[in-house]
Amino acid sequence: MFEEPIPFLIVGSGLAGLNAALMLAEYGRVCVVTKRADDAASAWAQGGIASVLPDSNDTLEAHIRDTLEAGAGLCNVEAVRSIVEAGPEAVARLVSLGVHFDQNAAGYHRTREGGHSAHRILHAGDVTGREIMRALWERARAHANITLLDSHIAVDLLTLKKQGIADDDRCVGAYVLDCIEGRVEAVRAHTTLLATGGAGKAYLYTSNPDSATGDGIAMAFRAGAHIANMEFFQFHPTCLYHPQAKSFLISEALRGEGGILRRADGTALMDGLHPLKDLAPRDVVARAIDADMKRSGADCVFLDMTGEDPDHVRTRFPSIYARCLDFGIDITKHQIPVVPAAHYLCGGVVTNLEAETTLPGLWAAGETAHTGLHGANRLASNSLLEAVVMSSRAADGMKHAIQHDDALPAVHPWDEGQAVDADELVVVAHNWDELRRTMWNYVGIVRSDRRLTRAASRLGLLYREIQEYYWNFRLTLDLVELRNLCDVARLVVASARHRRESRGLHTNRDTPDLLPGTPQDTVVSWTAEGLRFHPRMGAPTGV
């Protein structure tokens, strides 16, 4: 694949990965490893990017305050301020790459979403992510310095300590599987960026694409990097409820444009539950829907847009309108059946504000990373903002790192030992299904000590089965993803059991109250002795 070390290795081809690749390509060769080039979660983003621009009556302080309030006391104040203040620069970066945001006579059109006190979400219709990725892919495919390895997946990070080369650890690339040829090769790199997105496929019902299997988080964990706040998994309140509608999100922007959540009897669900009603933060809305469905036995609730101007609804949300119409639902005339689904992981690989992880030579950005911006609950549309800001900073750090780098040592080639071709792929499919059902049933929106204990027990058995299968059979994409998902699921459960309170996205019936004092992040790493929890304080937010 590459006989000599390359300057820059990027794992993942969403917004964070491609933005960094385009910046780094001006300074050297960039290799982008991607499982499915056109299936990044970034492209699925309907809402937009949150940013306070100079031409608005909005303020940076208001955006910061909204982020802190949504984060339920666990945001890192320095991270929030740093990333929010970089918003205008992030928007300018995307526009310079050819992204077209919707405009009107007054400038950029901005909408409002849950938890925001102002209209500050820039968007491209209701397919903002698709528009952003269109522009980035056009640039990336045309750049001579960017090598795209499609249908490839990174298996594990290459580190000096695991290679037995040095006591002081450092990431020097990754083992990469060619999913078509079934061959694993070592790709040595002076710098490596993890931008693999989230892990929604750990749950039975999710708004995420099939590629969201937590690969970067799992690899970083196995390499010894610190991982934080994995218990905070955000469930989007409104995914389309229809037997043929797989993972179709109904954007929060519909509620920002007047949509009302209703029970089957027509009563407004959020009345009296929160001052912002339907525009309450996502954790509040998701819990309200979950509780109402369990109380009533209903299969779903309904999002009502029928009180809004039909022409505006069709124009503002053309993709959602057309997709719902495919299922016989005219959203200007019919209420939309919706249910919560796993959507966004607020935890991830711990980084500083330059996107550096605790493992030298390794950076992380996007949903893969934990910067402290989201705290215990992500404010809507802050994710695209974070991805642009932090991937740009990662590129800056990686660029400077290679200017002072030494030659990389040789590493061991991939050794498949006595592995043979798998003869019963049904085992992988069965384990995958069991893992996702276990997470949905026991580690969902509302948890309990008993459910978490059961989940830990079942995932422990699955882990041992998957490990045995992993070492005995040649690797496939499904097997690598399953291994990663199992590691991520066990991290979610271990972190949830460790947090003895209910905060933000983590609700435990047995520990319903907040702990006194300054909130703490849940930080873990993998050591020779097993899982280790690290004391790390969340920055006080004052809200």
LUMGU-477797 format. One record per residue: residue in three letters; x, y, z of N, C-alpha, C, O in turn. Coordinates in steps of 0.05 Angstrom, whole numbers, plus 5000, padded with zeros to 4 digits. Example, Ala and Ser with C-alpha at 12.3 -4.5 7.8 and 13.67 -1.06 7.14 Angstrom:
# LUMGU-477797
ALA526448865156524649105156526449345156528549345169/SER525749555142527349795143525850015157526850235161/
# end
This chain:
# LUMGU-477797
MET501749765000500050005000501850255000501850404981/PHE503350305022505250515023507850395035507850325058/GLU509950385019512450275029513750465049514950375068/GLU513550725044514850925061512651055079510351065071/PRO513451165101511551305118510351545104511751675088/ILE507851605109506651845097506452055119506451995143/PRO506252305111506052525132503452515147503452545172/PHE501152465133498552505145496752265139496152205116/LEU495752135160493751925158491152025171491152105194/ILE488952015156486352085167484451855165484151745143/VAL483251775187481351555187478551675190477751775211/GLY477051655168474351765167474151985146475952135141/SER471851995132471552175110469052345112467752415092/GLY468252415137466052605141467152895140469352945129/LEU465653075152466453355152469153405165470853535153/ALA469653285188472153325202474453215186476553345183/GLY474152975176476352845161477052985136479453035131/LEU475053065120475653195094476553475098478253575082/ASN475553625118476453895122479453895129480954045119/ALA480253705147483053685154484753605130486853705126/ALA483653405115485153315091485753535072487953555061/LEU483753705067484153925048486154135058487654245042/MET486254175084488254355095491054235094492954375087/LEU491253985100493853855102495053795074497453785071/ALA493353765054494253695028496053915016497553854997/GLU495954155027497754365018500554325028502454465019/TYR500954135047503654105060504853825056507153785064/GLY503353645044504453375040502253175032499953245029/ARG503152925030501252715021499352645044500252605067/VAL496852625037494752555056493352295047492552265024/CYS493152105065491651865060489051865077489251895101/VAL486751835064484151835078483051545076482551445054/VAL482751415098481651145100478651175105477751295124/THR477051055088474151065091472750805084473550675064/LYS470850725100469350475095467450515072467250345054/ARG466050745073464050795052464151095047463151255063/ALA465351175025465951455020463451635021463651865029/ASP461151535013458751705011456851645033454451705030/ASP457751535056455951465077456751575104456251455125/ALA458051805104458751935130456352055143454552155129/ALA456252055169454052175184453752465178451552575179/SER455952605171455852885165453852945143452353145143/ALA453752765123451952805100449052775108447252865093/TRP448452655131445752605140444652845156442252845162/ALA446353035163445553265180443453435165443953535143/GLN441053455177438953605164438953895174438454085158/GLY439453935200439054205212440954415201440154575185/GLY443454415210445354625201447654665220448254485236/ILE448854895219451154965235450455205252449555415241/ALA450855185278450255405296452555605297454855525303/SER451955855292454056065293452756335296450756395283/VAL453956505312453156785314454756945295457156975299/LEU453457065275454857225255454557525262452657605275/PRO456457685252456457975259453958125251453258325263/ASP452458025230450158165220447558105235445358185226/SER447757965258445257895272445058045299446958165308/ASN442658035310442158155337442957955359442758025382/ASP443757725351444557515370447357585381448757765371/THR448157445403450757495415452157235420450957025424/LEU454857255420456457025428455856935456455756695462/GLU455457125474454857055502452256895504452056715521/ALA450256955487447756805488448156525478447056335489/HIS449756485457450356225446451856055468451355825472/ILE453856185480455356055502453455975524453555745534/ARG451756155533449856095555447955865547447555685564/ASP446955865523445155645514446655375515445455175523/THR449155375506450755125505451155025533450954785538/LEU451855205551452355125579449855015592449954825607/GLU447555145587445155055599444354785589443554615605/ALA444554745563443954475551445754265562444954035566/GLY448254335568450254135577449954045605451553885614/ALA447954155620447254055646449554065666449953875682/GLY451154275665453254315685455854185680457654205696/LEU456154035657458553885653460253985629462253865623/CYS459354205617461054315595463654425607463754515630/ASN465754415590468154555597467954845586467754885562/VAL467855035605467255315597469255415577468555555558/GLU471755355581473855445562473455335534473755475514/ALA472655075533472154955506469655085493469755145469/VAL467555135509465155255498465755525486465055585463/ARG467155695502467755965492469555955468469056095448/SER471555795468473555775447472155695420472755805399/ILE470455495422469255385397467055565387466755615363/VAL465355675405463255855397464356105384463356205364/GLU466456215396467656455385468956415357469256595342/ALA469656155351470756095325468656045304469255975281/GLY466056085311463856025293463956175267463856055245/PRO464256445267464356595242466556505224466256485199/GLU468956435235471156345219470556065207471256015184/ALA469155895222468355635212466455655188466655515169/VAL464455835191462555885169464055985144463555895122/ALA465856175148467356285126469056075113469356065088/ARG470155885128471655665117469955495099470755425077/LEU467555425108465755255091464955405066464855285044/VAL464355665068463555815045465855825025465455815000/SER468355855035470655865017471055595002472255594981/LEU470055375014470255115001468055064981467954864968/GLY466155254980463955224960461255144971459555074956/VAL460955154998458355085010456455315006457155555011/HIS453955254998451955464993449755445015448155255015/PHE449755635034447655645054445355815043445755995027/ASP442955755052440555905043440856195051441756265073/GLN439956375033440056655038437356785031435756675016/ASN436857015043434557185035435557465032437957515030/ALA433757655030434457935024436258045046437858235041/ALA435957945071437458055093440157915097441757995115/GLY440757715082443257565085442657265088440857155076/TYR444257125105443856845109441256805125440656945144/HIS439656605116437256535130437956365154439456165151/ARG436956425177437656275201435056175215433156325217/THR435155935224432855815237433655765267435855815275/ARG431755665282432055615310431455325316429755205304/GLU432955205335432554935343432454915374432955115387/GLY431854675383431454635412433854725429436154665422/GLY433354875450435354965469436655235461438055355477/HIS436155325436437255585427435355815434432855785431/SER436456035442434756265449434456455426433056665428/ALA435656395403435556575380435656405354436456175355/HIS435056535332435256405306438156445297438956655288/ARG439756225300442556245294443555995278445955955276/ILE441755835267442555595253442555655223440455695211/LEU444955665211445155685182444655415169445455205180/HIS443355405147442555155135442455165105442555385093/ALA442354935092441854915064439354745060439554495059/GLY437054875059434554735060434354555084434954645106/ASP433654305081433654115103435653885096435353665106/VAL437653955080439753765073442553895075444153875057/THR442954035098445454185101447854005099449854075086/GLY447753775113450053595112450753505084453153485077/ARG448753445069449253355041450553575025452353525009/GLU449753825028450954055014453854095022455554145006/ILE454354075048457154105058458953885046461053945036/MET458053635047459653415038459953425007462053344997/ARG457953524993458253564964460653734958462353674941/ALA460753964972462954154967465654044974467654074959/LEU465853904997468353795006469353574988471653554982/TRP467453404979468253174962469253284935471153174924/GLU468053484924468953594899471853684901473453634883/ARG472553814923475253914927477153684932479353674921/ALA476353494950478153274957478853094934481153014931/ARG476853024918477352844895479052974874480352834858/ALA479153234873480753374853483553434862485153534846/HIS484253384887486853454898488853234894488353004903/ALA491053294881493053084875494352974899495452744898/ASN494453114921495853024945494152854964495052764984/ILE491552814957489752654973489352384961488352364938/THR490052174975489551894967487151794983487251775007/LEU485151714969482751604982482751304981482751184959/LEU482751175004482550885006479750815013479050785036/ASP478050784992475250714996475050415001476850264993/SER472850325014472450045021474849935038475649705034/HIS475850105055477950025074477150105102475550295106/ILE478149965122477550035150480049995166481449795164/ALA480650185183482850165202482149955223479949965234/VAL483949775229483449555247484449625275482949595295/ASP486849725277488049805302490150015297491350025275/LEU490750185317492850375314495550245318495850065334/LEU497550345304500250265308501550445330501550685326/THR502450325351503850475372506550355378506950115376/LEU508350525386511150435391511150235414512650035412/LYS509650275435509650095458508649815450509749615458/LYS506349805435505249545428507049405407507049155406/GLN508649555393510549435374513049355389514849225377/GLY513349425414515749345429518149505422520349415425/ILE517749745411519949915401520950105422523350165423/ALA519150215438519950415457518150405482515850305481/ASP519150515504517450535529515650775527513350765537/ASP516650995515514951225512513151185488514051155465/ASP510451175493508651095471508151325451508451565458/ARG507451245427506751435406505351295384505951055378/CYS503351425372501951305349503551365324504351585319/VAL503951145308505551175283503951065259505150965240/GLY501251085261499650985238497550785246496650785269/ALA496850605228494750415234495050175216496050185193/TYR494049945226493549715208490849765194488949835206/VAL490849715167488549785151487749535135489349415121/LEU485149475136484049245121482849335095481149515095/ASP483749215073482449245047479949065048480248815046/CYS477549175049475149015053474448845029473048655032/ILE475448915006474848764982476848534979476048304973/GLU479448594982481548384979481848215004483047995003/GLY480948315027481248175052484148175063484947995078/ARG485648375055488548395062488948625082487848845078/VAL490548575103491148775122494048865119495848705117/GLU494549125118497249235115497649455135495849585144/ALA500249485143500949705161501449955145503049965126/VAL500050175153500450435141501850605162500650695182/ARG504450665158505950835177505451125170505551205147/ALA505051285191504551565186505751725209505751645232/HIS506851955202507952135222505852255240506252305264/THR503452295229501252405245498652255236498352185213/THR496852215256494352075250492052225262492152305286/LEU489952255247487452385257485152185256484652055235/LEU483852155279481351985280478952175276478552365291/ALA477452115255475052275249472852085239471652125218/THR472351875255470651655246467751685254466151505249/GLY467051915266464251955273463451815298465151755315/GLY460851765301459751665326459351365326460651215311/ALA457451275342457050985347454150915350453450735366/GLY452351055335449551005338448650715332446550625341/LYS450250575316449550295309449750105333449149865330/ALA450650205356450650045380447750005390447249835407/TYR445950165379443150145388441350035365442050075341/LEU439249905373437449785353436149995335435849945311/TYR435350215347434150435331435850675332436550775354/THR436650775309438551005308437951165283436951065263/SER438751415285438551595261441151585245441351715224/ASN443151435254445751435242445951245218444351065215/PRO447851295200448451115178449750855189450650845212/ASP449750655172450850395180453850405187454850235201/SER455250615178458050645183458750745211461050745219/ALA456650825227457150935253457550725275455750665290/THR459950605275460450375292462750425312463950245323/GLY463250685317465150755339467950665335469450625354/ASP468850645310471450525303473750685316475550565329/GLY473750945313475951115324476151095354478351075365/ILE473851105368473751095397474850825406476450815425/ALA473950615394474850345402477850305397479250205415/MET478850405374481750375369483450535389485450445399/ALA482550785394483950955413483950835440485950845454/PHE481750725448481550595475483450355477484850325497/ARG483450185456485249955457488250045457489949895466/ALA488750275446491550375445492350515471494650595474/GLY490450555489491050675515490350965518490951085539/ALA489151095498488351375500486051395520484551205524/HIS485751635531483551685550480951735534480851865513/ILE478751625546476151645534474351765556474551695579/ALA472551955548470952095568467952095562467152095539/ASN466352075583463452135583461851965563460052065549/MET462451705562461151535543458251465551456651355536/GLU457451535576454751485585452751685572450351635573/PHE453751895561451952105550451452055520452752175503/PHE449451885515448651835488446051975482444051935496/GLN446052155463443652315458441752175439442552065418/PHE439252165448437152045432435552275419434452445433/HIS435552275392434052485379431052425384430152205380/PRO429552635391426752585398424952485375423052355379/THR425752565350423852525328425052385304426152525287/CYS424852125304425451975279422751865268420951795284/LEU422551855242420051765230419351485239421051305237/TYR416951445248416051175256414351055234412051125229/HIS415650875219414350735197415850485192418350485192/PRO414550255187415950005183417949995161419849835161/GLN417550165141419450175118421450405119423050435101/ALA421250575139422950805141425350745159425150765183/LYS427650685147430050615162431550865168432551005150/SER431850925194433651135204433151415192435051565187/PHE430551485187430051745175429351945196427451915211/LEU431052155198430752355219428752565210428652655187/ILE427152655229425352885225426653115241426553125265/SER427753305226429453505237428153665260425753715259/GLU429753735280428853915301427954185291426454325304/ALA428954255267428154515256425154535250424154755249/LEU423754305247420854325243419554445268417654595266/ARG420554365292419454485316420354785318418954945330/GLY422654845307423555125307421855295289421755545291/GLU420455165270418755315251415755275258414055325241/GLY415155195283412455185293411254915298408954895306/GLY412754695293411654435297411054375326412454475344/ILE408954225331408054155359407953855362406753715345/LEU409153755384408953475390406253415404405453555423/ARG404853215393402153155404401952855410403252685398/ARG400252795430399452515435397452435415396552595399/ALA396752175415394752075396392052215399390552235380/ASP391452305423388852445428388952735420386952885423/GLY391252835410391453105400392453305420393053535413/THR392753235446393753415466396753465462398153295452/ALA397553715469400353785465402053655486401653695510/LEU404053505478405653345496407353515516407553445539/MET408553725506410553875522409354095539410754225554/ASP406754145537405454345553405854285583405254075592/GLY406954485597407354455626409754295634410254275658/LEU411354195615413754035622416254195621418254125635/HIS416254415606418754585604417854855593416054875577/PRO419255075603418455335593418655375563417155525551/LEU420555225550420855245521419055055506419055055481/LYS417554905520415654715508417054535487418954395493/ASP416154555462417254385441420154445433421454295420/LEU421154675442423854745437425654715461427854835463/ALA424854545480426554475502428954315492428854205470/PRO431054295508433454135500432653845494430653745504/ARG434253715477433553455467433153245489431453075487/ASP434853255510434553055531431853075544430652875551/VAL430853315548428253365561426053255543424253115553/VAL426153315518424053235499424052935495421952805495/ALA426452815492426652525488425552375513424052175510/ARG426152465537425152335561422152365563420752185572/ALA421152595555418252645556416752455537414652345545/ILE417852425513416552235494416751955504414751805503/ASP419051875514419451595524417551545547416251325548/ALA417351725566415551685589412651675580411151505591/ASP411851835561409051835552408351575538406151465541/MET410151485521409751235507409450995526407850825522/LYS411250995546411050775566408550795583407350585590/ARG407751035590405351075606402850985590401050855601/SER402651065565400251015549400250755534398150655525/GLY402750645530402950405514402950465484402750285468/ALA403050725477403050795448405650725435407750705447/ASP405450675409407850605393409450855385411750835378/CYS408151085386409551335377407951575387405851545399/VAL409051815382407552065385407552195358408452075338/PHE406452435357406152565330407152845330406852995350/LEU408452925308409353195304407453325285407153235262/ASP406353545293404153675278405153935265405854125279/MET405353935238406054175223403554285208403854465192/THR401254175212398954245196397854525201396254625186/GLY398754645223397954915229399655125215399055365216/GLU401755045201403555225187402755255158401355085147/ASP403755465145403155515117404255285100406655235101/PRO402555155085403554915069405754985050407654825047/ASP405655205036407755285017410355325031412455235021/HIS410355445055412755485070413955215079416355175077/VAL412255035088413154775097414554625074416654515077/ARG413254625051414354485028416954605018418754465010/THR417154875019419555015010421854985030424154945022/ARG421155005056423255005077424254725082426654685088/PHE422554515078423354245084422754055060421253865063/PRO423954115037423353955013424053665016422553485006/SER426353605028427253325030425453165049424552945043/ILE424853285072423053145091420253115080419052905083/TYR419253325067416653315054416453085034414552925034/ALA418453065017418452864996418752585007417452394999/ARG420552555027420952285039418452185053417651955051/CYS417152365069414752285082412552215062410952035066/LEU412452365040410452315020410752045008408851914999/ASP413351945006413851674997412351465014411651245004/PHE411851535039410551345057407551425061406351325080/GLY406551595044403751665045403051875066400751895073/ILE405052025075404652225095405152495083407452565078/ASP403052655079403352935070403553105095401553145109/ILE405953205101406353335127404853605129404753715151/THR403853705106402253955108399353885116397754065123/LYS398553625114395853545121395653335143393653325157/HIS397853185146397752955165399953005187402053115181/GLN399352915211401352915232403352695227402752485216/ILE405952745234408152555228408552375253409152475274/PRO408352115250408951935272411951925277413451875259/VAL412751975302415551985309416151835335414451805352/VAL418651745337419651615361422551705366423951785346/PRO423551695390426451755395428251535383427351305381/ALA430651605376432651405367435451505374435851755375/ALA437251325378440051395384441151575362440851515339/HIS442351795370443051995351445952095352447352105332/TYR446852175376449552305378450852225404449652235426/LEU453452165402455052095426456552335435458252445421/CYS455852435459457152675470459952615481461552805484/GLY460552365487463252295496465052215473464252245450/GLY467452125479469252045458472152055468472752045492/VAL473952065449476852075454477552345465477052555452/VAL478652355489479352615502481452765486483552655478/THR480853015480482753185467482953455482481253525497/ASN485153595477485353875486484154055464482953955445/LEU484354315467483154495448484754525423484054685405/GLU486854375420488354355395487854085381489254015362/ALA485953935392485053675381487153445386486953235374/GLU489053495404491053285410489853095431488653185451/THR490252845427489352645447491552605467493652735466/THR491052425486493152365507495252175496497152115510/LEU494952075471496951905458498552075438497352165418/PRO501052125442502652295424502452185395502351945391/GLY502352365376502152285348499252245339498852185315/LEU497352265357494552205350492752445357492852555379/TRP491152535337489152745340486452625336486152415324/ALA484352765345481652675341479852915338480253125350/ALA477752895320475953125316473253015307472952795298/GLY471153185311468453105305467252945327468052955350/GLU465252785320463752625340465552425354464952335376/THR467752345341469652155354470852275379471652125397/ALA471152535380472652665401470952765424468552815420/HIS472152805447470952945470472553185476474753165487/THR471453425470472853675475471853815501473253985511/GLY469553735510468253875532466154065524464754185541/LEU465754095497463654285487460854195495459254365503/HIS460253945492457453845495456653795523454253785529/GLY458553745541457753675568456053435569456653235556/ALA453853445585452153205588449853195568448153015569/ASN449753395550447653395529448353605508448753835514/ARG448553515483449353695461447153885454444853805450/LEU447854135451445954335440445754295410447854265396/ALA443354295399442954245371444654415353445054655357/SER445754285332447354415311450054525320451354665305/ASN450854465345453554525353455654325342458054375343/SER454654095333456453885324457953955299460353905297/LEU456554065279457954135254459954365260462154375248/LEU459154545278461054755286463554645298465754715290/GLU463254455317465554335330467254185310469754205311/ALA466054045291467553885271469354065254471653995249/VAL468354295245469954475229472154595245474554595237/VAL471554705269473454845285475754655294478054725291/MET474954425304477054245316478654095294480954035299/SER477454035272479053905250480954105238483154025230/SER480254365238482154565228484454585247486754615239/ARG483954575273486054595293487754345292490254355296/ALA486554115288488053865285490053885262492353805264/ALA489053995239490754025216493154205221495354155213/ASP492554425236494754605244496854455260499254485256/GLY495954305280497854155297499353945282501753915286/MET498053795264499353585249501353705230503553595226/LYS500753935218502554065200505154145214507354105203/HIS504854255238507254335253508854095263511254105266/ALA507353875269508753645281510653515261512853425269/ILE509953505235511753375216514253545211516253435200/GLN514153795218516553965213518753905233521053985229/HIS518053765255520053705276520253405280521153315302/ASP519453245261519252955265521852815256523252905238/ASP522352595270524552415262523552195244521152175239/ALA525352035233524551815217523051605234523651565257/LEU521051485222519451285236520751015234521850945213/PRO520650855256521850585255520050395238517750445234/ALA521250185230519749965217517849845237518449835261/VAL515649735228513649605246513149325236513849255213/HIS512049165254511448885247509248875226507249015229/PRO509548715205507248675187504948535201505348405222/TRP502648555190500248425201500648125201501448005181/ASP500147995224500447705227497747585232496647625254/GLU496647445213494047325217494247045230492146915234/GLY496646955236497046705251495746475236496246435212/GLN494146315250492846075238489946135230488345945227/ALA489246395227486546465220485746345193487246335175/VAL483146275192482046155167479646325160478646485176/ASP478546275136476146405128473846315145473546075152/ALA472146505153469846435170467846255155467346295131/ASP466846055169465045865156462145905165460345785154/GLU461746075185459046125195458646425201458846505224/LEU458146575180457846865183455346935199455047155208/VAL453546735202451146785218451746855247450246985260/VAL454146765256454946825284455347125287454547235307/VAL456647245268457047535269454447685268453947865284/ALA452647605251450047735248448447705274447147895283/HIS448547465286447047415311448247585334446747705349/ASN450847595336452147755358451548055354450948195373/TRP451548145329450948425323448148495333447648695346/ASP446248325326443448365334443048355364441648525375/GLU444348165377444048145406445248385420444148485439/LEU447548485411448848715423446948955421446549105441/ARG445849005397444249245394441649235409440649435420/ARG440448995411437948965428438548995457436949115472/THR440848895466441648925494441949215501441049305522/MET443249375484443649655489440949805489440549975505/TRP439249735470436649875468434949815493433649995504/ASN434849565501433049485523434149565550432549625568/TYR436749565554437849605581439349865585439849955607/VAL440249995563441950235565440750465548442250605534/GLY438150495550436750685533436450955546438251055560/ILE434251085541433751355550433551375581434651555593/VAL432251175593432051155622433250885631432550675620/ARG435050895651436550665659436050595688434750745703/SER437050365697436950295725439450125731440750015713/ASP440050105756442449935764442049655754443949525744/ARG439649545758439249265750439549225720440849035711/ARG438449415704438749395675441649415666442549265649/LEU443149595679445949635672447549385679449449305665/THR446949265702448349015710447848795690449648645682/ARG445348765682444648565661446048615635447148435622/ALA446148875627447548945602450548875604451648765585/ALA451748935627454648875631455148575628457048495616/SER453348415640453648125639453448015611455147855602/ARG451448105597450948005569453148095551454047945534/LEU454048345554456148455536458848315542460448285524/GLY459248235567461648085574461747825560463947745550/LEU459547685559459447425544459847475514461347325501/LEU458647685503458947745475461847815469462947735448/TYR463047965487465848045483467647805480469447795463/ARG467247605497468947365496468447215471470347105459/GLU465947195462465347055437466647195413467747075395/ILE466447465413467447625391470547605390471647585368/GLN471747615413474647595414475647325403477547315388/GLU474247115410475046855400474746835370476446735356/TYR472546945360472046945332474147125318475047045296/TYR474747345330476647535318479447415313480647455293/TRP480347255333483047135331483046875314485246795306/ASN480846755310480846495296480146515266480746335251/PHE478946745258478146765230479247025217479847215231/ARG479547005191480547245177478547475179476147435181/LEU479647715178478047945183476148015160476947985136/THR473848105167471948225148471048495159471448545183/LEU469848655142468748915152466848875175467049015195/ASP464948685172462948635193464248555219463348645240/LEU466248395218467548295243469048525256468948555281/VAL470448685241471948915253469949105266470349205288/GLU467749165252465749355263464449235288464049385307/LEU463848975287462648855311464448865335463548925357/ARG467048815331468948835353469049115364469049155388/ASN469049315346469049595355466549665370466649795391/LEU464249585360461649645373461549525401460449645419/CYS462649285404462549155430464249305450463449345473/ASP466649395441468349555459466949815467466949895490/VAL465649945448464250195453461850155472461450305491/ALA460349935467458049875484458949825513457649915531/ARG461049675516462049625543463049875557462749905581/LEU464150065541464950325553462550485562462550615583/VAL460450485546457950625553456850515579456150665597/VAL456750255581455550125605457350175629456350255651/ALA459950135627461750185649461650475659461650525683/SER461550655640461350945648458651005661458551155681/ALA456550895651453850935663453750825691452550945708/ARG454950595695454950475722456650645742456150655766/HIS458750765731460550925747459251185757459851285778/ARG457451305741456251565748453951515766451851405758/ARG454151605791452151555811450351795815449951905837/GLU449151885793447252105792445852095766446451945748/SER443752265763442452305737443052585728442552785742/ARG444252605704445052865694444852865664445752675650/GLY443553065652443353095624442152845611439852765617/LEU443652725593442752495577442752235593441552035584/HIS444052235616444151985633442152005655442452155674/THR440051845653437951835674437851555685437451355671/ASN438351535711438251275725436251295748436451455766/ARG434251125746432051125766433051085795431851185814/ASP435250935797436350875824438051105835438651105859/THR438951285818440451525827439351765813440551875795/PRO436951855822435452065807436452345811435752525796/ASP438152395832438952665838441752725828443252545821/LEU442352985828445053075821446853045845445953085868/LEU449352975841451252965862452053255870452153425853/PRO452553305896453453575904456253635894457753445887/GLY456953885894459653965887460053995857458153985841/THR462554035849463254075821462853825805463853615813/PRO461353835783460953595766463553475756465453625751/GLN463653215753466053075744465452935717463352815713/ASP467452945699467352775676467952495684469252445704/THR467052305667467752015671469951955651469451935627/VAL472351925660474651875643475851605648476451535670/VAL476151445626477151175629479451125609479651265589/SER481050925615483050835595483550535600482750435621/TRP484750415580485350125582488350095590490050205576/THR488849955611491549905620492149605621490349445617/ALA494549535628495249255630493649115652493248875652/GLU492749275672491149165694488149165688486549075704/GLY487349275665484549285658483549575657485049765653/LEU480949605659479649865657480350045681480249955704/ARG481250285675481950475696480450735694480350855672/PHE479250825716477851075717479751295727481251255746/HIS479651525714481451745721479851975733477752045723/PRO480852095755479452335765479952575747482152645741/ARG477752695737477952935720475553105724473253015722/MET475953345732473853525739472753675715474253775698/GLY470053675713468853845693469054135702468854195726/ALA469354325683469554605691466854705700464854655686/PRO466754855722464154965731462955145710464355295696/THR460255125707458955275686457355515698456855705683/GLY456655505723455155725735452255725727450855925733/VAL451255505715448355495708447155245720444755195717/
# end
